[in-house]
Amino acid sequence: MVNAAGKFGPYGGGDTRLLPGRGPTGSELVRSRIALRVRLGSVSPRDRLPDAGVLAEELGISEITVRRALEGMCQDGLLDRRRGRAGGTFVAEEWDAVVALMHDPEETASLDAFHLLLECGLVAHSADDVPAGPLEELQALVDEMDLTDDPARLLELETLFHLDLAEALGGPGVREFASDLLGRLSLLAPAPTPEVIRARNRCHAELLTELGRGAMDPAVRAVKAHQLSHQETHPS
């Protein structure tokens, strides 16, 4: 089956120009999406990744680009390649330690600012026209964040909230765009603590309340309040 993203990748051809500086290369896209999978818990250190051809189809890029990206990640220590019948490409056991060496406060600040711009724009455009169904699904994530004590699950839920919010306000293409952005951030920025995520979750709840009322200005303020938590977590 051909990926609906087509030869232009998951953003449909032009949207990557909105990213800070320039759009991602194919190699950067592979890195960000694998990082997002780790952040979401769909793969963990020592897990085997899908074959390069599968990843290429999912991302709408060439298989040779994926292979080169995986090789680069192996050289960086993020992935391990094993040969033989049980071989393949695996998330490195030392993933977290290697990622910690890649943290970049300046690039993080740029991406955080862009994420704020993206979500404020989506809210301003769609605040008075959000279907009840997506809002209920987002509220379920907020409620689960309030109840869970597992730090990994908290981080996963917060990431899912922003991906689902992007889709609710902008559609599947914007979710793909946000996936790359959040994947890049998961490589470049320290993970927020459970306390910070809980503080952000109060902003999530306020945002959903205002979206439910169709109140654009208070909804935008809730997004900006969430961003202040980012700045506290990743000070420049």
Secondary structure, 3 states (H helix, E strand, C coil): CCCCCHHHCCCCCCHHHHCCCCCCCHHHHHHHHHHHHHHHCCCCCCCECCCHHHHHHHHCCCHHHHHHHHHHHHHHCCEEEECCCCCEEEECCCHHHHHHHCCCHHHHHHHHHHHHHHHHHHHHHHCCCCCHHHHHHHHHHHHHHHHCCCHHHHHHHHHHHHHHHHHHHHCHHHHHHHHHHHHHHHHHCCCCCHHHHHHHHHHHHHHHHHHHHCCHHHHHHHHHHHHHHHHHHCCC
